[in-house]
Amino acid sequence: MPITRLGLIARPHPSALEALLEAAKWLSARGASVVIGHDEAAVAGGGQWAAAPRTELGALVDAVIAFGGDGT
């Protein structure tokens, strides 16, 4: 089964949020459906993608990508 619906979340750090937005653009340009965590969308913008609470992402997407877990 192909992964076509992706959830994106990030730590509240500028570089992590910037990477999230870059990934959202890249994934969308390649036909993926992107859902961004509500908190991330509120801080980083990203109004062109759907947003959902983190607690609901698992039911809405095939996989979740987290940004900023490496200290960024």
All heavy atoms as an XYZ file, in Angstrom:
507
protein
N       0.847     -1.182      0.000
C       0.000      0.000      0.000
C       0.891      1.244      0.000
O       1.738      1.392      0.873
C      -0.890     -0.023      1.239
C      -1.732      1.205      1.401
S      -3.007      0.993      2.644
C      -2.284      1.872      3.993
N       0.730      2.125     -0.963
C       1.572      3.333     -1.009
C       1.206      4.317      0.102
O       0.059      4.406      0.525
C       1.266      3.916     -2.384
C      -0.065      3.386     -2.745
C      -0.176      2.040     -2.086
N       2.206      5.032      0.551
C       1.996      6.079      1.555
C       1.741      7.375      0.804
O       2.625      7.893      0.131
C       3.219      6.198      2.476
C       3.381      4.909      3.271
C       3.077      7.400      3.396
C       4.644      4.850      4.103
N       0.526      7.876      0.897
C       0.169      9.097      0.167
C      -0.369     10.196      1.077
O      -0.476     11.342      0.652
C      -0.896      8.800     -0.906
O      -2.055      8.253     -0.272
C      -0.361      7.828     -1.944
N      -0.710      9.857      2.312
C      -1.217     10.847      3.267
C      -0.211     10.940      4.405
O       0.032      9.966      5.109
C      -2.582     10.424      3.814
C      -3.634     10.263      2.737
C      -4.919      9.683      3.290
N      -4.642      8.396      3.916
C      -5.386      7.847      4.876
N      -6.458      8.456      5.318
N      -5.060      6.681      5.396
N       0.372     12.133      4.581
C       1.430     12.305      5.568
C       1.097     13.395      6.569
O       0.661     14.488      6.193
C       2.744     12.641      4.862
C       3.271     11.472      4.048
C       4.002     11.941      2.829
C       4.143     10.606      4.915
N       1.333     13.105      7.822
C       1.201     14.086      8.884
C       2.564     14.657      9.207
O       3.562     13.928      9.227
N       2.638     15.954      9.445
C       3.896     16.613      9.758
C       3.767     17.347     11.088
O       2.819     18.127     11.285
C       4.285     17.607      8.662
C       4.371     17.069      7.232
C       4.769     18.185      6.280
C       5.335     15.904      7.131
N       4.714     17.081     11.992
C       4.751     17.770     13.280
C       6.177     18.247     13.517
O       7.120     17.752     12.907
C       4.275     16.869     14.440
C       5.152     15.618     14.557
C       2.801     16.504     14.271
C       4.848     14.755     15.778
N       6.342     19.228     14.403
C       7.676     19.762     14.671
C       7.760     20.318     16.081
O       6.755     20.724     16.667
C       8.014     20.872     13.676
N       8.991     20.353     16.576
C       9.247     21.058     17.824
C       9.086     22.551     17.541
O       9.288     22.984     16.409
C      10.659     20.762     18.296
C      10.838     19.303     18.670
C      12.216     19.099     19.189
N      12.307     19.651     20.525
C      12.574     18.940     21.606
N      12.836     17.675     21.513
N      12.609     19.515     22.786
N       8.772     23.343     18.547
C       8.580     24.782     18.321
C       9.906     25.531     18.218
O      10.232     26.387     19.033
C       7.768     25.214     19.536
C       8.169     24.253     20.605
C       8.417     22.943     19.904
N      10.678     25.175     17.212
C      11.970     25.821     16.962
C      11.957     26.302     15.511
O      11.507     25.574     14.630
C      13.105     24.812     17.194
C      14.445     25.446     17.174
N      15.120     25.734     16.014
C      15.239     25.860     18.186
C      16.270     26.286     16.304
N      16.378     26.379     17.617
N      12.441     27.507     15.232
C      12.365     28.047     13.869
C      12.901     27.115     12.783
O      12.277     26.962     11.729
C      13.177     29.337     13.948
C      13.048     29.770     15.377
C      13.035     28.482     16.171
N      14.044     26.484     13.002
C      14.598     25.631     11.940
C      13.757     24.375     11.731
O      13.619     23.899     10.609
C      16.054     25.269     12.227
O      16.166     24.537     13.424
N      13.164     23.845     12.788
C      12.305     22.668     12.649
C      11.030     23.040     11.896
O      10.563     22.294     11.029
C      11.973     22.083     14.019
N      10.458     24.193     12.217
C       9.246     24.639     11.533
C       9.519     24.966     10.072
O       8.704     24.680      9.198
C       8.640     25.841     12.262
C       8.115     25.534     13.669
C       7.849     26.813     14.430
C       6.884     24.650     13.611
N      10.685     25.545      9.799
C      11.062     25.833      8.414
C      11.209     24.533      7.621
O      10.732     24.426      6.482
C      12.381     26.607      8.383
C      12.834     26.976      6.996
C      14.152     27.732      6.998
O      14.428     28.448      7.981
O      14.897     27.602      6.018
N      11.832     23.527      8.221
C      11.984     22.235      7.550
C      10.628     21.582      7.310
O      10.393     20.984      6.246
C      12.873     21.313      8.385
N       9.720     21.716      8.254
C       8.366     21.174      8.093
C       7.684     21.804      6.878
O       7.097     21.101      6.049
C       7.552     21.427      9.364
C       6.100     20.954      9.358
C       5.686     20.513     10.748
C       5.162     22.021      8.856
N       7.768     23.124      6.759
C       7.116     23.801      5.640
C       7.755     23.429      4.308
O       7.048     23.234      3.306
C       7.142     25.316      5.837
C       6.252     25.838      6.969
C       6.444     27.336      7.143
C       4.788     25.505      6.722
N       9.067     23.304      4.285
C       9.744     22.876      3.060
C       9.299     21.475      2.660
O       9.054     21.201      1.487
C      11.262     22.906      3.251
C      11.849     24.297      3.264
C      13.360     24.267      3.438
O      14.011     23.331      2.934
O      13.876     25.191      4.081
N       9.194     20.589      3.635
C       8.756     19.217      3.355
C       7.310     19.200      2.878
O       6.962     18.457      1.954
C       8.912     18.350      4.599
N       6.457     20.021      3.477
C       5.056     20.076      3.062
C       4.946     20.501      1.601
O       4.187     19.908      0.827
C       4.280     21.032      3.965
N       5.723     21.505      1.220
C       5.720     21.959     -0.177
C       6.210     20.856     -1.107
O       5.615     20.591     -2.152
C       6.608     23.201     -0.332
C       6.062     24.430      0.336
C       7.062     25.573      0.261
C       6.628     26.728      1.141
N       7.666     27.763      1.225
N       7.320     20.216     -0.738
C       7.919     19.163     -1.556
C       6.956     17.989     -1.720
O       6.756     17.494     -2.822
C       9.231     18.716     -0.909
C      10.061     17.814     -1.753
C      11.022     18.184     -2.646
C      10.017     16.385     -1.782
N      11.579     17.064     -3.228
C      10.975     15.948     -2.711
C       9.263     15.430     -1.108
C      11.198     14.606     -2.987
C       9.482     14.086     -1.384
C      10.438     13.693     -2.321
N       6.372     17.553     -0.621
C       5.444     16.414     -0.671
C       4.195     16.750     -1.487
O       3.738     15.938     -2.296
C       5.052     15.999      0.748
C       6.167     15.366      1.575
C       5.804     15.362      3.060
C       6.453     13.955      1.077
N       3.643     17.928     -1.272
C       2.447     18.340     -2.020
C       2.717     18.403     -3.515
O       1.885     18.003     -4.322
C       1.956     19.703     -1.528
O       1.510     19.615     -0.204
N       3.903     18.910     -3.885
C       4.256     19.019     -5.303
C       4.349     17.647     -5.966
O       4.246     17.539     -7.183
C       5.583     19.755     -5.455
N       4.515     16.617     -5.148
C       4.614     15.258     -5.671
C       3.339     14.442     -5.455
O       3.337     13.238     -5.564
C       5.819     14.572     -5.038
C       7.103     15.073     -5.677
C       8.290     15.036     -4.753
N       9.466     15.603     -5.425
C       9.717     16.892     -5.537
N       8.878     17.785     -5.054
N      10.808     17.327     -6.150
N       2.252     15.133     -5.145
C       0.948     14.496     -5.078
C       0.528     13.936     -3.740
O      -0.530     13.318     -3.626
N       1.314     14.145     -2.695
C       0.942     13.647     -1.371
C      -0.079     14.576     -0.718
O      -0.080     15.784     -0.957
C       2.173     13.531     -0.480
N      -0.930     14.006      0.099
C      -1.834     14.785      0.937
C      -1.120     15.048      2.252
O      -0.657     14.111      2.903
C      -3.129     14.015      1.202
O      -3.825     13.793      0.009
N      -1.038     16.303      2.639
C      -0.298     16.690      3.842
C      -1.264     17.225      4.886
O      -2.138     18.038      4.583
C       0.759     17.762      3.491
C       1.440     18.282      4.749
C       1.783     17.192      2.520
N      -1.094     16.761      6.115
C      -1.848     17.275      7.261
C      -0.816     17.721      8.290
O       0.041     16.943      8.695
C      -2.780     16.209      7.873
C      -3.579     16.811      9.024
C      -3.714     15.631      6.817
N      -0.909     18.974      8.698
C       0.031     19.549      9.656
C      -0.645     19.621     11.023
O      -1.838     19.907     11.121
C       0.457     20.959      9.200
C       1.215     20.870      7.871
C       1.322     21.642     10.247
C       1.593     22.206      7.283
N       0.140     19.382     12.064
C      -0.384     19.523     13.419
C      -0.926     20.933     13.634
O      -0.370     21.900     13.121
N      -2.026     21.044     14.396
C      -2.636     22.361     14.655
C      -1.631     23.359     15.216
O      -1.585     24.510     14.781
C      -3.780     22.228     15.657
C      -5.105     22.067     15.011
N      -6.185     21.600     15.699
C      -5.554     22.294     13.758
C      -7.233     21.547     14.886
N      -6.874     21.957     13.718
N      -0.852     22.923     16.203
C       0.094     23.844     16.839
C       1.123     24.350     15.837
O       1.458     25.534     15.822
C       0.809     23.158     18.010
C      -0.131     22.809     19.141
O      -1.228     23.403     19.224
O       0.234     21.938     19.947
N       1.614     23.454     14.999
C       2.605     23.828     14.001
C       2.007     24.783     12.977
O       2.629     25.759     12.578
C       3.154     22.583     13.295
C       4.007     21.709     14.190
C       3.222     20.791     15.122
O       1.973     20.835     15.153
O       3.875     20.014     15.832
N       0.787     24.518     12.544
C       0.127     25.382     11.563
C      -0.094     26.777     12.137
O       0.069     27.776     11.434
C      -1.198     24.766     11.126
N      -0.420     26.855     13.425
C      -0.659     28.155     14.061
C       0.620     28.981     14.137
O       0.589     30.197     13.963
C      -1.238     27.952     15.456
N       1.747     28.328     14.365
C       3.023     29.037     14.528
C       3.688     29.302     13.188
O       4.212     30.386     12.940
C       3.977     28.228     15.439
C       5.350     28.869     15.497
C       3.392     28.097     16.828
N       3.679     28.295     12.304
C       4.438     28.380     11.055
C       3.616     28.844      9.873
O       4.151     29.013      8.786
C       5.056     27.016     10.737
N       2.339     29.029     10.050
C       1.496     29.325      8.899
C       1.072     28.013      8.272
O       0.647     27.108      8.954
N       1.245     27.887      7.009
C       0.900     26.618      6.374
C      -0.584     26.452      6.136
O      -1.076     25.330      6.118
N      -1.310     27.553      5.953
C      -2.743     27.492      5.750
C      -3.182     26.781      4.485
O      -4.360     26.496      4.318
N      -2.253     26.475      3.597
C      -2.650     25.789      2.362
C      -2.801     24.293      2.551
O      -3.232     23.597      1.646
C      -1.646     26.077      1.247
C      -0.251     25.600      1.521
C       0.743     26.190      0.522
O       0.568     27.299      0.025
N       1.774     25.449      0.227
N      -2.439     23.786      3.754
C      -2.592     22.362      4.039
C      -3.594     22.173      5.162
O      -3.817     23.058      5.984
C      -1.246     21.766      4.452
C      -0.217     21.891      3.377
C      -0.144     21.163      2.226
C       0.838     22.830      3.305
N       0.907     21.592      1.455
C       1.527     22.607      2.094
C       1.290     23.838      4.153
C       2.641     23.361      1.719
C       2.398     24.577      3.772
C       3.054     24.341      2.570
N      -4.180     20.999      5.205
C      -5.097     20.663      6.287
C      -4.331     20.656      7.604
O      -3.128     20.400      7.634
C      -5.719     19.295      6.025
N      -5.025     20.931      8.689
C      -4.424     20.891     10.021
C      -5.317     20.075     10.934
O      -6.536     20.046     10.762
C      -4.244     22.304     10.572
N      -4.708     19.400     11.897
C      -5.455     18.569     12.837
C      -4.674     18.479     14.141
O      -3.450     18.628     14.145
C      -5.666     17.177     12.257
N      -5.372     18.222     15.247
C      -4.654     17.999     16.503
C      -3.741     16.776     16.383
O      -4.079     15.812     15.689
C      -5.773     17.733     17.514
C      -7.018     18.265     16.885
C      -6.818     18.145     15.415
N      -2.619     16.821     17.062
C      -1.687     15.689     17.020
C      -2.374     14.382     17.411
O      -2.048     13.341     16.869
C      -0.511     15.933     17.956
C       0.475     16.930     17.428
C       1.654     17.037     18.366
N       2.684     17.909     17.802
C       3.920     17.918     18.224
N       4.297     17.127     19.201
N       4.795     18.729     17.668
N      -3.287     14.446     18.352
C      -3.950     13.232     18.825
C      -4.814     12.575     17.750
O      -5.170     11.410     17.883
C      -4.827     13.534     20.055
O      -5.762     14.573     19.717
C      -3.973     13.969     21.240
N      -5.151     13.301     16.695
C      -5.995     12.760     15.623
C      -5.221     12.399     14.359
O      -5.773     11.785     13.444
C      -7.090     13.765     15.276
C      -8.061     14.017     16.422
C      -9.100     15.071     16.089
O      -9.274     15.401     14.889
O      -9.729     15.574     17.029
N      -3.949     12.779     14.285
C      -3.175     12.555     13.056
C      -3.123     11.083     12.658
O      -3.221     10.753     11.486
C      -1.760     13.100     13.194
C      -1.589     14.596     13.005
C      -0.135     14.987     13.225
C      -2.054     15.046     11.644
N      -2.947     10.200     13.619
C      -2.822      8.776     13.318
C      -3.992      8.211     12.548
O      -3.832      7.317     11.718
N      -5.176      8.736     12.793
C      -6.373      8.254     12.104
C      -6.540      8.885     10.722
O      -7.296      8.378      9.906
C      -7.614      8.548     12.955
N      -5.816      9.958     10.456
C      -5.993     10.703      9.210
C      -4.932     10.441      8.156
O      -5.136     10.755      6.989
C      -6.013     12.212      9.515
C      -7.117     12.704     10.445
C      -6.893     14.171     10.784
C      -8.473     12.496      9.812
N      -3.783      9.907      8.566
C      -2.648      9.780      7.646
C      -2.064      8.367      7.668
O      -2.357      7.576      8.555
C      -1.558     10.818      7.979
C      -2.095     12.235      7.847
C      -0.975     10.592      9.360
N      -1.206      8.112      6.686
C      -0.519      6.824      6.606
C       0.756      6.803      7.437
O       1.191      5.747      7.895
C      -0.160      6.516      5.145
C      -1.376      6.489      4.242
O      -2.403      5.921      4.646
O      -1.302      7.048      3.128
N       1.391      7.951      7.605
C       2.638      8.059      8.368
C       2.779      9.485      8.882
O       2.216     10.418      8.313
C       3.832      7.703      7.479
N       3.543      9.635      9.962
C       3.826     10.954     10.535
C       5.329     11.180     10.515
O       6.103     10.292     10.880
C       3.297     11.067     11.978
C       3.698     12.390     12.602
C       1.782     10.893     12.019
N       5.726     12.370     10.081
C       7.131     12.754     10.072
C       7.304     13.851     11.115
O       6.576     14.853     11.109
C       7.568     13.277      8.686
C       7.336     12.202      7.621
C       9.034     13.701      8.718
C       7.531     12.693      6.201
N       8.267     13.659     12.026
C       8.533     14.638     13.080
C       9.835     15.363     12.772
O      10.836     14.754     12.416
C       8.631     13.931     14.431
N       9.834     16.681     12.935
C      10.999     17.516     12.683
C      11.491     18.112     13.996
O      10.690     18.523     14.827
C      10.656     18.656     11.707
C      10.263     18.169     10.356
C       8.950     17.825     10.070
C      11.214     18.012      9.374
C       8.584     17.351      8.821
C      10.862     17.538      8.115
C       9.546     17.208      7.847
N      12.812     18.138     14.159
C      13.387     18.779     15.317
C      13.728     17.840     16.461
O      14.152     18.297     17.512
N      13.623     16.559     16.277
C      13.965     15.626     17.334
C      15.456     15.448     17.532
O      15.900     14.846     18.491
N      16.243     16.020     16.631
C      17.689     15.865     16.701
C      18.388     17.091     17.279
O      19.587     17.268     17.102
C      18.245     15.572     15.311
C      17.957     16.700     14.329
O      17.218     17.632     14.691
O      18.475     16.662     13.217
N      17.620     17.922     17.950
C      18.222     19.102     18.549
C      18.071     20.379     17.753
O      18.546     21.425     18.176
N      17.385     20.316     16.601
C      17.232     21.536     15.812
C      16.198     22.422     16.450
O      15.087     22.342     16.381
C      16.858     21.226     14.356
O      15.701     20.405     14.320
C      18.003     20.553     13.641
